[in-house]
């Protein structure tokens, strides 16, 4: 099968400033999602499900927790050539600086790639939520003898201004490309899409930031040190010189670019039929296997709630929320429209007594939490009221940030008893 000829590169992204404060102490691919996974688990799982098992993850900011997660999670047979390795930006005699963009990141890593035999390079983003069979895309790339293939998806006029938009000929080869077009230009950029997409007003083909390159062409294109980004430079410049194919994808896909999209992606998992399906046995999402006890829930009314393993919950009510591993929620507390990431460890009664800990890990008693993201290892005291919403202005304090009405409690923050946001 041709997947043996494929090497995958997962781009870890830059500083992730739009996801701050979730990226204050970790890289973007290491941000926890869905209560028990990390963002990087999504592209890695898509590769494994497509039987592509040679992967590099390129990163340069706050990579320690990402390194640890990958090292503890992805173990393959000693008799297999499969691997998932992190390549952090490094100074070499030929490269003295940080990655300057997506293409520059791959360029600076070429000396690692050269030691592997492969014909096609699959380049993925580390901060997107989707489930995709890459074999279908690779098959299309090979059958149409493309030099480069872009995964594309139909978007509506509102979203089109935030993407690279393209047009294709009758054989799906890309004929023109424009980066983040102004709204007034959109009428000239509609494409042929399925009836379902057209009925939803999704008539513009957007690049998803997922690429297949023929190996030799990739190496040749990266010889020019002045081109640092795939979406802004490499792809637009290649359209007139090479066969650049559009592979149209119509499944669920979202770019986890900011706090709002991250929040909606996680809360969306609580829908009766979520767009991102964690329960499909053919599209499993893999992550670190933890030896955690089952969750224990006492006297709690729950509605549209996801609760990960190892939790101890005595809340009065939890609604449309995702509760992460090892979470603790005290008596009479209410949690609504919230993503609680959980904790990395438990506190024993002996530790609490010995260290005279007044505010325990998790959410205390009689709290009201709504429209919030609670990062790992937070301590929220009794009688705390957090009521996020559009009525709150964007702000930042030592312990929390407000973005688009969403209150984000920073990792490890201590919120005192009776505090109100």
Order of alpha helices (4+ residues) and beta strands (2+ residues): beta-beta-beta-alpha-beta-alpha-beta-alpha-alpha-beta-beta-alpha-beta-alpha-beta-beta-alpha-beta-alpha-alpha-beta-beta-alpha-beta-beta-beta-beta-beta-beta-alpha-beta-beta-beta-beta-beta-beta-beta-beta
